[in-house]
Amino acid sequence: MNVDQLADKLRRDNLFMENVVRWEVLPARPARYAPFPQGLDARLKPLLEKRGIHQLYSHQAHAVDAVLAGQDVVVVTPTASGKTMCYNLPVLSAILRNEDARALYLFPTKALSADQVSELYELIEEMGVDIKTYTYDGDTPGAARRAVRQAGHIVVTNPDMLHSGILPHHTKWVKLFENLRYIVIDEIHTYRGVFGSNLANVLRRLMRLCEFYGSRPQFILCSATIANPQELAETLTGRPVTLIDDNGAPMGQRHFVFYNPPVVNRQLGIRKGVIPETRAIAGMLLKCGIQTITFARSRLTVEVLTKYLKDLVRDPLGNAGRVRGYRGGYLPRPGMLQ
C-alpha cells in the first residue's frame, strides 16, 4: 500500500478521523529552473552536467548570484530542495579561482555535518582537484588537527568547537582567518533562545578576529521554513542579509495531518499516551512498506519507540534491521553510548 492508498483508507476510518483536528493537502508543483550563473568557475558546469544537473532550481541560481555579487544571504526553502548547492557552488568556485581562499561551515550537530558534507566530498573527488575538506570536532584525532589548521580549505565544525577549540587558539589558525571568504551556517532555525544568543556572540568574536587578520567573509545561511528568517539571520550575524525564499524545487503532493490521541477520561480531560499512539501509527506505516522518520522530544522516548518498532518487524531469527534509532550521545563505534 502506498501513501495515497493509505491516506484514502484512513479518511474512511471513522475511529481514526475522530482524532484528526485538521487534514490539509498541498498539491504537487513542478520545478522552476534557471541557467547557471555566469560568475561560477567554468570547471563546475561540466561536473554538474555529468551528474545530470543541466540547470539549477530558480532559488539556487538566485542565491548563487547574490553570493557572487558580494551579498550576505539566507536561503529558506523546504527539506530536499537543494540548499547545499546554494553554498557549495560559490565556495568551490572561489577556491578553484584562488587556492588560498578558505571557508568555514557550521552545523548544529555532528550527524548533520557528516550527512551534508558527504555531497561536498563527492563533488571534490569527481573534479579531481586538491581542495582539502576536513571536519574539526571532538572526534578529530589529535594528529589530524595540525593538518586541518594548516591546510584545510573548507573546515567543517560546530558552534561549540568554534568557541572552545578554534577562537581561543586563533594564532594557530592564521591561514584560515587571513583568507576566510565564506562562513556557512546551516539550520539556523535551531539557534533560538540561549543557544542562539551564544552563537550570535561567538560570531561577533569570530568577525573581530577576521578583521584583525584582514579578512571580511560573507555569510551564507540556510534555514527550514520559519516566519522570520531574515530577522533571525540579521540578529545572528549583525549584518543586513538578502532573503532567498522563492522555492523553485518540485514538490509532490503532501498531507499534513494533525492528530490528537483519543480521550480516555472525558471528565478529567485525560488522553491516551502519545507513545502508544505513535507506535500504532508508525507501525501502520511500517506494515505498508512506507519509509518513515519518527521524531521524539527526548532520548528516552527515542529508545523506547525504537524498541517497540523493532519488536513489530523482528523476523524469526531476531533481526530488525528495517528500524534504526538515532539520538544524541551515540559514539562513532557501534554499540557505544556516551
Buried (B, 14 or more C-beta within 10 A) or exposed (E): BEBEEBBEEBBEEEEBEEBBEEBEEEEEBEEBBBEBBEEBBEBBBEBBEEEEBEBBBBBBBBBBBBBBEEBBBBBBBEEEBBBBBBBBBBBBBBBBEEEEBBBBBBBBEBEBBBEBBEEBEEBBEEBEBEBBBBBBBEEBEEEEBEEBBEEBBBBBBBBBBBBEBBBEEBEEBEBBBBBBBBBBBBBBBBBEEEEBEBBBEBBEBBBEBBEEBEBEBBBBBBBBEEEEBBEBBBBBBEEEBBBBBEBBBEBEEEBEBEBEBEBEEEEEEEBBEEBEBBBBBBBBBBEBEBEEEBEBEEBEBBBBBBEBBBEBBBEEEEEBEBBEBEBEEBEEEEEEEE
